[in-house]
């Protein structure tokens, strides 16, 4: 989308504004779209969202393909509307995992595999974009993305597991009113992780360019971060944790912050890549644990919303991290920018630890499986219990 809008408008400023509108409506309206899924069920809510999203991306494809160009206001309006309709497939899927996985250990493995798959997508996606733009106009990539969203949503809502998910309309909304108060811990940690990821992506570019290296070096360093996260996700799913998830979450977030502080002392790009791989080991486990705790904090009729708030925290943190890192990089050496980033991440870890839950479950872990007889009841505990494409 960024490449297509840049080529169509001939302006990085227009492309940046258009992408900001798309990201803003997609990220910050995600909880509202998730509420529709909680209320009406994934089949009734996701299908029209995906249909509108696909149509609007088709309109955008035509707009950026026009030889005479399209006014920036039109591009902004179309992308903002498309962002508002982004189907939150990730939160909806994780809510279904909560119904399918009979027990905390299996649910942790499911969420961990989800995090690993997402890391692989973040690595392979840009590679596919490179192939597309080498063979065709970037606008074709937007159209291909729209078709993938439509096909993926159709496959999701027609699966037997999703067909059995009832809508929440007419059931108790007590858990829905508790969502914001019950997920402060995981959202705080997700903000910290997202902020770190957003800042590090820009700071790695500044670090590498400051040493006269090219873009291929940047790609390798960021690939090390993703590879570390994938390994961390696999390890997290394989380990039978005895430490409660509510205790693990701030520790994992703090581990990420300490790894970023270590990266600040890297004397060269090889050591920086190693430090990024070390930091990545904490990313997927931290986000997986955050999603588990958010799922536990919400009643069954608010599970999609709870996951969407964590997802919003990650994406909002990434946006703020990139913006903040840009300001810092203009005023400080890259090493000091990494120090500030690590310190802020440690602050998020402290915030996640400080928001101690009232009436938390004793294990502080994932939710118990919800059977047909208690779908309308609140999960264990009376209040809060101890994680980026926007749709994921």
N, C-alpha and C positions, 0 to 999 in steps of 0.2 A: 504494500500500500504506500509506504514511504517513497519507494523508488518511482512508482507510477505517478503519484501526485507531484513529485519533484520534476519529473520529465514533462508532465502536462502543463504545470504552472511556470516552470523555469525559475522557481524561487524556493530556497530553503526555508525562508520565513513562512511562506504560505504552507509548505509541507509540514513544518513544525506545528503551526497553529491547527491545521486539519487533524494531525495525529493526536494533538492534545485534546481536541474535542471528542474524537473517537474514544480515546482511552478514558477520558473523564466520565462520559456517559456510560461506557461499558463497565468500568470499575465501580463507580459510586452508586449506580442504580442496580448493581448485582443483588444486594439484599432484597430490594423491592421485587425483582423478578423471581428470586427464590421464594418469597412469600406467596407468590401466585402458584408456584409448584407445590408448596406445602398445602395450600388451600384446595387446589383443584386436581392435584395429582400430576405426575410427570407426563402422562400421555395427553391430557387435555391442555396443559400449559406449554409444554415444550414444542409441540408441533406447530402452533401458530407463530411462536417466537422464531423458530428456525425458518419458517416460510417467509416471514417479513424480513429477517436478516438476509436470506438468500436473495430475495427480490431487490433489496436496497444495495447489496453488494453488486448485483447485476447492473443496476442503474449507475453506480459509481464506475464500474468497468467501462460502460458506454461513455460516461462523462470524461474520463481521463484518456479515452482512445480517440476522441474527436480531434481531427487535425487542427481546427481553429481554436481549440482550447475551451475551457469552461470557467465562468467567473468563480473566483475564490469563495464567495459567499454561498454559491450553490454547492461546491465541493464540501464546504464545512457543514452545511445543513444536512446533506446526504450522509456524511460519515457520522455526524452526531446522532442522527436517527438510527443508523445501522448499529452504532455502539449501544444505544438504548435497548435494542432488541437482541443483543448477544445471548444465546441460550446458555445458561450456566450448567453445562453438562458435567463438569467435575464435581461440584457440590451435590448435584442430583445423583450422580453415580455413587459417591461415597455414602449417601444416605441409604441407597439400596444395599451396599456392602454391609451396613449396620444391621439390616434385616437378614441377610444371607449367612453371615459368619456366626456360627454358634459358639461364641466364647471370645474373651478378650485376646487371647494369643493368636487365634486365627484372624481376627479382625486387624490386629497389628500387622500381620503378614500381608494381608490384602492391601492395607494402606501403604505399606512399605513398597510393595510391587508397583502400586500406582505411582508413587514418587519416583521410582527408578524409571518407569516407562516415560514419565514426563521429562526427566532429564535427557533420556535418549531422543525424545522429540525435539527438545531445545537444541540438541547437537545436530540432528539430521535435518531439521527444518531449514536453517540457513544454507546448508549444502544443497538442498533441493531448489531453493530460491536461486542459488548461483547457476544451477543447470537451466532453470526456466529462463532467466534473463539472458543467458548466453545463446538461447535458441529462439526466443520470442519476446515480444514487448512485455514489460512488467505487469501491464493490465491483465494479461492472461493469467498471471499468478493469483490475482484477486478472484477472477472467475473460478479458477480451480479450487481455491480455498472455500468459496461459497458452495461448490458442489460437494466438497468433502464434509462440510458442516451439515448439509442437507442429508447426505448419505449416512453419516455417523448418527445424527439424531434419529433418523428413521430406524436404523438398526437398534438403537437403544430403546426407543419407546415401544418397539414391537417384540422385544425379548420377553420370554415368559416371566422372568423375575420382575420386570417392570409392570407388566400387565396386572400382576397381583397386588401392586401397591395401591391402596385405597386413598382417595382424596381426604383432606382433613376437614372439609366443610361439614359443619354440624357437630364436630367433636370439640372437646375441651380446648380452649385457647390459652389456658394458664401457662403452659410451657412457652408459647409464643411470646407472651408478655415478659417472661423471664429471660429471654434470649440475651438481650443486651447486658443485663446484670450478671448473667452466669458465665459469660465468655470473655471477661476482661483479661484474664490470665493468658489464654491462648492467643487472643488478638494482640495483646501487648508484645508477646514473644514474636508473633508473625510480623508485626511492624518492624521489629528490630532485625529479623532475618531479611525481610524485603529491603529495608534500608541498606543493609550491608551489601546485598547483591547488586542493587542499583548503583551504589557508590563504587564498588569494586570494578564493575564493568568499565566505567569511565576512567577510573584511576589506573587501571592496567594499561589502557591506551596511552595515557599521559606518561606513565613510567617507561613503556617500551619506546615511544617516540622520543622521549628525553634521552634515550641511549642510542638513538640513530637506527633503531631496528624498524622493520616493515610490518605490514598488517598480518603477514603469516605468523609472526611471533606472537602477536596479540591473540590470534586464533588458538595457538597451542596453549597459551597460558590459561585462557578461558575454558578450553577443552579440559585442562587439568582440573579446574574447579568442578565442572560437570561430572567428570569421571570420578572424582573423589566423592561427590554427592551420590552417584549411583552405587558405588561400593558401600558407602555409609548406609544407604537405604537397604541394601541386601543384608548387611550385618545386623541392622536394627530388626529386620524381620526374622532373622535366624536365631537371635538371642532370646532366651526365656528370661525376661527381666524380673528381678526380685524387688528392685527399687520402684516405688510408685511413680506413675507417669507424671503426677503433679510435682514430684521432686526432680524427675529427670528433665523436665522442660526448661527451667531456668539454668540448669547445669549445661545442657546442650547449647543453649543460646550463649552462655558465657564462654564455652569452648570455642564457638565460632568467633567471638570477639577477641579472645586471646590469640587465635591463629592469625587474625588480621593484624593484630599488634606485632606478631612475629614477622609477618610479611613486610612490615615497615622497615625492618633491619636487613632485608634481602640485598646482598651486594650485586646481584646480577639477575638476569631473567630466568636462568635455570633454577636458582634458589627461590625466586618469586613463584615459579610454576609449582615447585614442591610445596611452598607455603599455601598456595591456592588449593592444591590437592588436599592438604591437611584441613584447610577451612571447609572444603566441600564435604569432608566426612561428617560434619555436624549439620549440614543443611537439610538433607532429606529426613534424618531422624528427628530433628527439631520440628519440622513442618508436619511430619506424620504424627508426632505426639500432640502437637497443637490441635490437629483435626480430631484426634481421638478424644481429647478433653472437651472440645467444643461439642462433639456429638453426645458426650455424656451429660453435659450441662443442659442440653435441650430436651424437652419432651418429644416423643415420637412425631408429633404433628409440627415440629419446628426444626427438624434435623437439617433440611436443606438450607434454611435460613442461617443456622449456626455455622455450617460449613462455608456459606457464602460470606459471612462476616470475617472469618479467618482469611479467606481468599482475598477479600477486599483489603484486609490489613497488609497482606504480602504485597499486593500491587500498589497500594497507596504508599507503603514504605519504599518500594523500589523507585517510584516516581520522585518522592521527596529526596531519596538518596542520590539519584542522578543529578537532580537540580542542585542540591547542596554540595555535592562533589565538584560540580562545575564552578561554583563560586569559590570553593576552597582552593581548587587547582589553579585559579587565576591569582591567588594571593600567597600560597604557601608551597613549599617543595612537596613532591608527591609522598615522600616518606611521612611527613607530618600530617598530610591528609589521611593517610592510612591509620596513623595513630588516633586521630580524631574519630574516624569511622569505628575503629575497634573500641574506643572508649564509649561511644554512643551505644554500640551493641551491648557492652557490659551494663550500661545503664538500663537498657531494655530487659536484660536478664534479671537485674535487681528489681525492676518494676514487676516482672512476672512473678518473682518470688514474694514480693511484698503484698500482692493482691491475694492474700490468703483466703480461700473459700470458706464460707460459713455453711455448715451442714454438709460438708463434702463426704463423699463415700470413703470408706476406710482404705480401699485399695488405690483410690485416686487414678484409676485407669479407665479403660474403655467401657462403653455401656454394655449392660447385659442384653442379650438378644430379646427383641420385643415380640411377644407372641400375639395371636389374634385377640386374646382376652384382655390385654392391657395396652393396646395401641393408643387409647385415649387418656391413659393415666400418665402422670409425671414420672420421670425416671427417678432413681434413688437420689436422696438429698433434697434439701429444700431451697437452696440458692445456688451459688456458683461452685463449680468443681474445677479441683486443680485439673502448616501451616499456616508461572505465572502467567501466559496467555490469559486474558480475562475470563474466558469460558471454562478454564480449568481451575 
